[in-house]
Amino acid sequence: MRNRRPAVPAAGINTEAIRALRDETIDWRFKGMPPTASGKTAGEFLAERPTLWEAGFTGPLLTLDDAAMEHNLRTMAAWCNEHGLRIAPHGKTTMAPRLFERQLEHGAWGITAATIGQLRVYRAFGVQRILLANELVDPQGLAWLSAELDADPDFSFCCYADSLRGVEQMASALAAHGGTRPVDVLVEFGVSGGRTGARTVSQARAVAAAVAAEHRLRLVGVSGYEGEVAHDIEESSLSAIDDYLGEFRSLVVEFAEAGYFDGLDEVIVSAGGSAYFDQVAEALTQPWPEGLPVVPVLRSGGYLLHDDGFYRVRSPFGRPHRLAGAESPFRPAMRIWAQVVSQPEADLALLTMGRRDVSFDQGLPEPQVIRGADGEIRELADGSCHVSGLADQHAFLGLTEAEVRVGDWIGFGLSHPCTVFDKWALIPVVDGEQVTDLVRTYF
């Protein structure tokens, strides 16, 4: 017999399950946590009002700045409201239900997932509206999904389809399971050389027709990802994104004229990562044919944490962009602290962090501050030192002007939050030096 789930509030997540995270015991599983916290629950530890430097945290240690996250949440919510957009932030960035809750509290329409494993985590915490940004063809996954839909009439779900074979496999698996609710589907429109998605308009038409003909599926919109069109902010790249979004719009209108969306209360039109969402907004909020109930949904995930690298350069709020207004730039919310453990050469120091702790796929960590034996935190001058490489558990810090000593702590900014968070299971949130929360992740 299935367990009855607690009621889910209007925020769209089970707040009881989120609060229960405070009952988890801190122990050796969570790197960086104070040894003296072992055996205490997260709630008990937080009740002691720990501070970053007095509570006994060990390095390396990833921290999240509470004020920066709150600023980013408010900034994105206000911008989406102003431009008539919904946002279903991509949860793969953090896989942290507590942060999902904060995003939903700030008006998120739902949460985006990429895999069946992520989907199951979301449902374990009662997320009520999920967009799976992928084609789901796993028979076991579809059987589980069908049971979830039947068990909870308020659970809203949609996924992608980009091939006739995929549509056939989805329909076959759902028929074998015998569920009663159809699965909502968005036709995914891709680009040549990109990731998933129908490569041509004619292929997308064929997929739409196949979905519309299958009673176990329901065609509810179109999806895409402009980030596969370009990877920089040169004008030619931005123009190519505009061209792609123009084709995307035309496909939505064509499907509407074909009658595929007749009778729907909402037609979901979704794109938008964290680098070009200004152009997506401009394209998806232009007038649609009268009577077409389009709901434009962004899937940006990186905005909550921002960074000191990839998104600092590419975020529309941090560079000249095409929408009028004086949006406040996002603030980087991630910092990792690592200790100097060796200085074998005058211009080289080794620190206690490596590829197991930080991202390195979109740039190396950026040294920003130093905390010496006197406990004072000082800014590091630009260019005074740099990370030249990472080993599994060591960072190589090249020294030009900075003076460091064994035992000093260096605070680093990080790039690309998606490949930072998967290395940490429990992350302290700080307000200055005060630890205000512990964020649990599930990768």
C-alpha positions as CSV (number, residue, x, y, z in Angstrom):
1,M,0.0,0.0,0.0
2,R,1.3,3.5,-0.9
3,N,2.0,5.8,2.0
4,R,-0.3,8.8,2.2
5,R,1.7,12.0,1.5
6,P,1.3,15.0,3.8
7,A,-0.6,17.9,2.3
8,V,1.5,20.1,0.1
9,P,1.1,23.9,0.6
10,A,0.5,26.4,-2.1
11,A,4.3,26.9,-2.5
12,G,4.4,23.6,-4.3
13,I,6.7,21.6,-2.1
14,N,6.3,19.6,1.1
15,T,7.5,22.0,3.8
16,E,7.3,19.2,6.4
17,A,9.8,17.2,4.5
18,I,12.1,20.2,4.2
19,R,11.9,20.9,8.0
20,A,12.7,17.2,8.7
21,L,16.1,17.7,7.1
22,R,17.0,19.5,10.4
23,D,16.6,16.1,12.1
24,E,19.4,14.4,10.2
25,T,22.5,13.6,12.2
26,I,25.8,15.2,11.3
27,D,28.6,12.7,11.1
28,W,31.7,11.6,9.1
29,R,29.7,11.6,5.8
30,F,29.7,15.4,5.5
31,K,33.1,16.8,4.7
32,G,34.1,20.1,6.3
33,M,31.7,19.8,9.2
34,P,33.1,20.2,12.7
35,P,34.1,16.9,14.4
36,T,32.5,18.3,17.5
37,A,29.1,18.4,15.7
38,S,29.1,14.6,15.1
39,G,26.1,13.0,16.8
40,K,24.1,16.3,16.8
41,T,21.2,16.9,14.4
42,A,21.5,19.8,12.0
43,G,18.9,21.6,14.0
44,E,20.7,21.1,17.3
45,F,24.0,22.3,15.7
46,L,22.3,25.4,14.3
47,A,20.6,26.2,17.6
48,E,24.1,26.7,19.0
49,R,24.5,29.7,16.7
50,P,27.8,28.5,15.3
51,T,30.2,30.9,13.5
52,L,32.4,30.0,10.6
53,W,35.7,30.3,12.4
54,E,34.9,29.3,16.0
55,A,32.6,26.2,15.4
56,G,35.5,23.9,14.3
57,F,34.8,23.6,10.6
58,T,37.6,21.8,8.7
59,G,38.9,22.6,5.2
60,P,38.3,22.7,2.4
61,L,34.8,24.2,3.1
62,L,32.2,25.5,0.6
63,T,30.0,28.2,2.0
64,L,26.9,30.0,0.6
65,D,26.3,33.7,1.2
66,D,22.7,34.1,2.4
67,A,22.4,37.8,1.5
68,A,23.7,37.2,-2.1
69,M,21.2,34.3,-2.6
70,E,18.3,36.4,-1.4
71,H,19.3,39.3,-3.7
72,N,19.5,36.9,-6.6
73,L,16.1,35.4,-5.8
74,R,14.4,38.8,-5.5
75,T,16.2,40.2,-8.6
76,M,15.1,37.3,-10.9
77,A,11.6,37.2,-9.5
78,A,11.1,40.9,-10.1
79,W,12.5,40.7,-13.6
80,C,10.3,37.7,-14.6
81,N,7.3,39.5,-13.2
82,E,8.1,42.7,-15.1
83,H,8.5,40.8,-18.4
84,G,5.6,38.5,-18.1
85,L,7.6,35.3,-17.7
86,R,7.4,32.2,-15.5
87,I,10.5,30.4,-14.3
88,A,11.1,26.7,-13.6
89,P,14.7,26.9,-12.4
90,H,16.8,23.9,-13.3
91,G,17.2,21.9,-10.1
92,K,20.2,20.0,-11.3
93,T,22.3,23.1,-10.4
94,T,22.0,22.4,-6.7
95,M,19.8,19.3,-6.1
96,A,19.0,21.0,-2.8
97,P,15.3,20.8,-1.7
98,R,15.8,23.7,0.8
99,L,16.9,25.9,-2.1
100,F,14.0,24.7,-4.3
101,E,11.7,25.8,-1.5
102,R,13.3,29.3,-1.5
103,Q,12.9,29.5,-5.3
104,L,9.3,28.5,-5.1
105,E,8.7,31.0,-2.2
106,H,9.9,33.7,-4.6
107,G,7.4,32.7,-7.3
108,A,9.0,29.9,-9.3
109,W,6.3,28.2,-11.5
110,G,7.9,24.8,-11.0
111,I,11.3,23.1,-10.9
112,T,13.1,21.6,-13.9
113,A,14.8,18.2,-13.8
114,A,17.0,16.4,-16.3
115,T,16.8,12.7,-15.2
116,I,14.4,10.2,-13.7
117,G,16.7,10.1,-10.6
118,Q,16.4,13.8,-10.1
119,L,12.6,13.5,-10.6
120,R,12.3,11.0,-7.8
121,V,14.3,13.3,-5.5
122,Y,11.9,16.2,-6.3
123,R,8.8,14.0,-5.6
124,A,10.3,12.7,-2.3
125,F,10.1,16.4,-1.2
126,G,6.6,16.9,-2.7
127,V,7.5,19.2,-5.6
128,Q,4.2,19.6,-7.4
129,R,5.1,21.0,-10.8
130,I,8.1,19.5,-12.7
131,L,9.4,20.0,-16.2
132,L,11.7,17.1,-17.2
133,A,14.0,18.7,-19.8
134,N,14.6,15.4,-21.6
135,E,12.8,12.6,-23.4
136,L,11.8,9.9,-20.9
137,V,11.9,6.4,-22.6
138,D,13.0,4.2,-19.7
139,P,10.1,1.7,-19.2
140,Q,10.7,1.4,-15.4
141,G,10.9,5.2,-15.1
142,L,7.6,5.6,-17.1
143,A,5.9,3.0,-14.9
144,W,6.9,4.9,-11.8
145,L,5.9,8.2,-13.3
146,S,2.5,6.9,-14.3
147,A,1.9,5.6,-10.8
148,E,2.9,9.0,-9.4
149,L,0.4,10.8,-11.7
150,D,-2.4,8.5,-10.8
151,A,-1.7,8.7,-7.0
152,D,-1.6,12.5,-7.0
153,P,-4.2,14.4,-9.2
154,D,-2.4,17.7,-8.3
155,F,1.0,16.6,-9.6
156,S,1.7,18.5,-12.8
157,F,4.4,17.0,-15.1
158,C,5.7,17.4,-18.6
159,C,8.7,16.1,-20.6
160,Y,10.2,16.3,-24.0
161,A,9.8,14.3,-27.2
162,D,12.2,14.7,-30.2
163,S,11.8,11.5,-32.2
164,L,9.2,9.1,-33.5
165,R,11.0,6.2,-31.9
166,G,10.9,8.0,-28.5
167,V,7.2,8.6,-28.9
168,E,6.6,5.0,-29.7
169,Q,8.6,3.8,-26.7
170,M,6.8,6.2,-24.3
171,A,3.4,5.1,-25.5
172,S,4.3,1.4,-25.3
173,A,5.6,1.6,-21.8
174,L,2.6,3.6,-20.6
175,A,0.2,1.1,-22.2
176,A,2.0,-1.8,-20.5
177,H,1.6,0.0,-17.1
178,G,-2.1,0.8,-17.7
179,G,-2.1,4.2,-16.0
180,T,-5.1,6.5,-16.3
181,R,-3.5,10.0,-16.8
182,P,-1.8,10.9,-20.0
183,V,1.8,12.2,-19.9
184,D,2.1,15.8,-21.1
185,V,4.8,16.3,-23.7
186,L,6.6,19.3,-25.3
187,V,8.1,18.8,-28.7
188,E,11.8,19.7,-28.4
189,F,13.3,21.8,-31.2
190,G,17.1,21.5,-31.4
191,V,19.9,22.7,-33.6
192,S,22.4,20.9,-35.8
193,G,25.5,19.9,-33.8
194,G,23.7,20.5,-30.5
195,R,22.4,18.1,-27.9
196,T,18.9,16.7,-28.1
197,G,15.9,18.0,-30.0
198,A,14.5,17.6,-33.5
199,R,17.0,19.0,-35.9
200,T,14.6,20.3,-38.6
201,V,11.1,21.8,-38.7
202,S,9.9,18.9,-40.7
203,Q,11.2,16.4,-38.0
204,A,9.5,18.5,-35.3
205,R,6.2,18.4,-37.3
206,A,6.4,14.6,-37.5
207,V,7.0,14.3,-33.7
208,A,4.1,16.6,-33.0
209,A,1.8,14.6,-35.2
210,A,2.9,11.3,-33.5
211,V,2.3,12.7,-30.0
212,A,-1.1,14.1,-31.0
213,A,-2.2,10.8,-32.4
214,E,-1.3,8.9,-29.2
215,H,-4.0,9.0,-26.5
216,R,-1.5,8.1,-23.7
217,L,0.4,11.4,-24.4
218,R,-0.8,15.0,-24.6
219,L,0.9,17.6,-26.7
220,V,1.1,20.8,-24.5
221,G,3.8,22.9,-26.1
222,V,7.3,23.4,-27.5
223,S,10.7,23.5,-25.9
224,G,14.2,24.4,-26.9
225,Y,17.6,25.5,-25.6
226,E,19.3,28.5,-27.1
227,G,22.6,27.7,-25.3
228,E,23.4,25.1,-27.9
229,V,23.4,27.7,-30.7
230,A,26.3,29.7,-29.3
231,H,28.8,29.7,-26.4
232,D,30.0,33.3,-26.3
233,I,28.6,36.8,-26.4
234,E,29.9,38.0,-29.8
235,E,27.3,39.8,-31.8
236,S,27.2,37.1,-34.5
237,S,26.4,34.5,-31.8
238,L,23.7,36.7,-30.3
239,S,22.2,37.1,-33.8
240,A,22.3,33.4,-34.4
241,I,20.3,32.9,-31.1
242,D,17.7,35.4,-32.3
243,D,17.4,33.5,-35.6
244,Y,16.9,30.2,-33.7
245,L,14.3,31.7,-31.4
246,G,12.4,33.1,-34.5
247,E,12.2,29.6,-35.9
248,F,11.1,28.4,-32.5
249,R,8.2,30.9,-32.4
250,S,7.1,30.0,-35.9
251,L,6.9,26.3,-34.9
252,V,4.6,27.1,-31.9
253,V,2.3,29.1,-34.2
254,E,2.3,26.4,-36.8
255,F,1.3,23.7,-34.3
256,A,-1.4,26.0,-33.0
257,E,-2.8,26.5,-36.5
258,A,-2.8,22.7,-36.9
259,G,-5.1,22.4,-33.9
260,Y,-2.7,20.6,-31.7
261,F,-3.3,22.9,-28.8
262,D,-7.1,23.2,-29.1
263,G,-8.8,23.0,-25.7
264,L,-5.7,23.6,-23.7
265,D,-5.8,26.2,-20.9
266,E,-2.0,26.6,-21.1
267,V,0.4,26.2,-24.0
268,I,3.9,25.8,-22.4
269,V,6.7,27.5,-24.4
270,S,10.0,26.9,-22.7
271,A,13.6,27.9,-23.3
272,G,16.2,29.9,-21.5
273,G,19.4,28.9,-19.7
274,S,21.4,31.3,-17.5
275,A,23.4,33.1,-20.3
276,Y,20.9,34.3,-22.9
277,F,17.6,34.5,-21.1
278,D,17.2,38.2,-22.0
279,Q,16.9,37.2,-25.7
280,V,14.5,34.4,-24.8
281,A,12.3,36.8,-22.9
282,E,12.3,39.2,-25.9
283,A,11.3,36.4,-28.3
284,L,8.7,34.6,-26.1
285,T,6.9,37.6,-24.8
286,Q,6.1,39.2,-28.2
287,P,2.4,39.1,-29.0
288,W,1.1,35.6,-29.9
289,P,-2.0,34.9,-32.1
290,E,-5.2,35.9,-30.4
291,G,-6.6,33.2,-28.2
292,L,-3.4,31.2,-27.9
293,P,-2.8,30.8,-24.1
294,V,1.0,30.8,-24.2
295,V,2.8,30.4,-20.9
296,P,6.5,31.4,-21.5
297,V,8.7,29.4,-19.1
298,L,12.4,30.0,-18.4
299,R,14.6,27.2,-17.1
300,S,17.6,29.3,-15.8
301,G,19.3,27.5,-12.9
302,G,22.5,29.3,-12.3
303,Y,21.0,32.7,-11.3
304,L,20.5,31.6,-7.6
305,L,24.2,31.2,-6.9
306,H,25.7,33.1,-9.9
307,D,29.5,32.8,-9.9
308,D,33.0,34.4,-10.3
309,G,33.7,33.1,-13.8
310,F,31.4,31.7,-16.5
311,Y,28.2,33.4,-15.6
312,R,29.8,36.6,-14.4
313,V,30.9,37.2,-18.0
314,R,27.8,35.8,-19.8
315,S,24.8,36.7,-17.6
316,P,22.6,39.3,-19.2
317,F,22.7,41.3,-16.0
318,G,26.4,41.6,-16.1
319,R,26.9,42.6,-19.7
320,P,25.3,45.0,-22.2
321,H,22.1,43.5,-23.3
322,R,19.1,44.2,-25.4
323,L,16.3,44.8,-22.9
324,A,15.8,48.2,-21.4
325,G,16.0,48.7,-17.7
326,A,18.6,49.0,-14.9
327,E,18.6,45.4,-13.6
328,S,20.8,44.9,-10.6
329,P,23.6,42.4,-11.4
330,F,23.4,39.0,-9.6
331,R,25.9,38.5,-6.8
332,P,28.2,35.5,-6.5
333,A,27.0,33.4,-3.5
334,M,29.7,30.6,-3.5
335,R,33.0,30.8,-1.7
336,I,35.3,28.0,-0.8
337,W,37.9,28.2,2.0
338,A,41.1,26.2,1.7
339,Q,44.2,26.1,3.9
340,V,47.8,26.5,2.9
341,V,49.6,23.3,3.8
342,S,52.9,23.6,2.0
343,Q,55.1,26.3,0.5
344,P,57.9,24.2,-1.1
345,E,59.0,27.1,-3.3
346,A,59.0,30.9,-2.9
347,D,56.5,31.3,-5.7
348,L,54.3,28.3,-5.0
349,A,51.9,27.3,-2.3
350,L,49.8,24.1,-2.0
351,L,46.3,24.2,-0.5
352,T,43.8,21.7,0.7
353,M,41.3,21.7,-2.1
354,G,41.3,19.9,-5.5
355,R,39.2,18.5,-8.3
356,R,37.2,16.6,-5.7
357,D,36.0,19.8,-4.1
358,V,35.7,22.6,-6.8
359,S,34.7,23.1,-10.4
360,F,37.3,23.3,-13.1
361,D,35.4,22.7,-16.3
362,Q,34.6,26.5,-16.9
363,G,37.6,28.1,-15.2
364,L,39.8,27.6,-12.2
365,P,39.0,29.0,-8.7
366,E,39.8,32.7,-8.2
367,P,41.7,33.7,-5.0
368,Q,40.0,36.6,-3.4
369,V,40.7,36.9,0.3
370,I,43.2,35.7,2.9
371,R,42.8,35.0,6.6
372,G,46.1,34.9,8.5
373,A,47.1,33.9,12.0
374,D,45.6,37.1,13.4
375,G,42.1,36.1,12.2
376,E,41.8,39.2,10.1
377,I,40.4,38.7,6.5
378,R,42.1,40.8,3.9
379,E,41.4,41.3,0.2
380,L,44.0,39.8,-2.2
381,A,45.2,42.3,-4.9
382,D,44.2,41.3,-8.4
383,G,47.1,39.3,-10.0
384,S,48.9,38.8,-6.8
385,C,48.3,35.1,-7.0
386,H,46.5,32.6,-9.1
387,V,45.5,28.9,-9.2
388,S,47.7,27.3,-11.9
389,G,46.3,23.8,-11.6
390,L,44.4,21.3,-9.5
391,A,45.2,17.8,-8.4
392,D,42.7,15.5,-6.8
393,Q,43.2,17.0,-3.4
394,H,45.5,19.9,-3.9
395,A,45.4,23.4,-5.5
396,F,48.6,24.9,-6.9
397,L,48.7,28.6,-6.0
398,G,51.2,30.6,-8.0
399,L,52.5,33.6,-6.0
400,T,53.6,36.8,-7.7
401,E,53.1,39.5,-5.0
402,A,50.9,37.8,-2.4
403,E,52.6,36.7,0.8
404,V,51.1,33.5,2.4
405,R,52.3,31.2,5.2
406,V,51.5,27.6,6.0
407,G,48.3,27.7,8.0
408,D,46.7,30.7,6.3
409,W,43.3,30.3,4.8
410,I,42.4,31.5,1.3
411,G,38.9,32.3,0.2
412,F,38.2,31.5,-3.5
413,G,35.4,32.5,-5.9
414,L,34.2,29.7,-8.1
415,S,32.9,29.3,-11.6
416,H,29.9,27.2,-12.9
417,P,27.9,26.2,-9.8
418,C,26.6,23.0,-11.4
419,T,30.0,21.3,-11.1
420,V,30.6,22.6,-7.6
421,F,27.5,21.5,-5.8
422,D,27.7,17.8,-6.8
423,K,30.9,17.6,-4.7
424,W,29.2,18.6,-1.4
425,A,26.4,16.9,0.6
426,L,26.0,19.5,3.4
427,I,26.8,23.1,2.9
428,P,26.8,25.9,5.5
429,V,24.9,29.1,4.6
430,V,26.5,32.2,6.2
431,D,25.5,35.7,7.1
432,G,28.9,37.3,7.6
433,E,30.6,34.7,9.9
434,Q,27.3,33.5,11.4
435,V,26.1,30.1,10.1
436,T,22.3,30.4,9.5
437,D,21.4,27.2,7.7
438,L,22.8,23.9,6.4
439,V,21.9,23.0,2.8
440,R,21.5,19.2,2.1
441,T,22.1,18.1,-1.5
442,Y,21.1,14.9,-3.2
443,F,23.2,14.0,-6.2
